[in-house]
Amino acid sequence: MNSHLNPDFRDATEAINFRPAVTIILPFEPKMSLKSMLLHSLKMASDKIERELKDNYQGATANLIIEKLKSIITNLNFNTHKRSIAIYLSPIFEKVLYLDIVVEEKIVIGDSFEIRDLVLCKKEIRQYLVLVMSGKKSKMFMGKGRDLVKIISNGSGSVHAFVNDPPERVANFSDPSERKERILNKFLHGIDDTLRIMLNAYHLPLFVLGPEKVIGHFKNLTKSGNTVVEYIHGNYDDSSIEQLKQVLAPHIEQWEKVREKDLLNRLEDAAGKKQLAIGMRDVWKAATGKKGRLLIVEKDYIFAAQNGGTKNVIYMAATPYNQFSNIKDAVDDVIEKVLETGGDVEFVEKDLLRDYHHIVLIKYY
């Protein structure tokens, strides 16, 4: 991070003499892209800003910001392993954030900085896993948008691998249905073991497709149930990839519901591991302590706060507003803290987090 004069970011958003406020959000992966390509993108952004500043602002102000921007670009860290940058710039304020999120390019010249624009500029990547199973075999796919690719795993995809399992050969089952039930459960346990390995490698929403009876058994024994966003009943053993795409299409088209269900699943899992900070005060404390892995907050949630006795303590703001002791919106500050320390941020619809006091943080530990 490069920060000169370093006033609090929230003060920069409010001070009228900080205008114009320039925000630049760009993909920036030096380890994956040629430096010349990145410099070209930066020059294109710089040229666009220069034209707009000269058209709309006084010469001295425009020239000052242009020179500041050139200096920032010259001093960018091309050894970073991050994936994007956000540059905030005004006549007396400048700040660079190196981020782990994938973003769409955005340039804004206006009266204030909007840290929430960073989250809104995140590139939407519709990735997911698909488990197709029956009482006889299983298959797994990786999905991206409407595309599906079969995943080759080390686990057995057929129930026949368990029919002649040594313990089963010596067991004496008087009831054939009991033996069949045990074989099915062993088969499903094998699927679940493989599934956990895949989910550790790919932290993605999961669709499970299969006959209702088999899915019922699977639900009772799986240790990965909190990753499933949808169970889809039916026999898809012999379905082609194109047929599976058609089955999944209505769900992928409603991706916002998939995303929010996945986020709620992740919160439930983190709660079981005692990795949640719930409500603004606890979230602030965890984010200040650099523990923020994933911040989830309702889109329009705002929290006016008052500084506590230490930097990791805040309270709900008293009135009237005091710019020296109050924080106009602590949510913006928390977003910046989480992104700056390598975490991620997701917005959700109003009241989806009512059980979490509208804002919740999954901690690293």
ABEGO torsion letter per residue (X at the ends): XBBBGGBBAAAAAABAAAOBBBBBBBBBBAAABBAAAAAAAAAAAAAAAAAAAAAABBAAAAAAAAAAAAAAAAABBAABABABBBBBBBAABBBBBBBABBBBBBBBBBABBBAAAAAAABBBBBBBBBBBBBAABBBBBBBBEABBBBBBBABBABAAAAAABAAAAABBBABAAAAAAAAAAAAAAAAAAAAAAAAAABBBBBBBBEBAAAAAAAAAABAAAAABABBBBEBAAABBAAAAAAAAAAAAABAAAAAAAAAAAAAAAAAAAGABBBEAAAAAAAAAAGABABBBBBAABBBBBBBBABAABBBBBBOBBBAAABBABAAAAAAAAAAAAGBBBBBBBBGAAAAAGGBBBBBAX
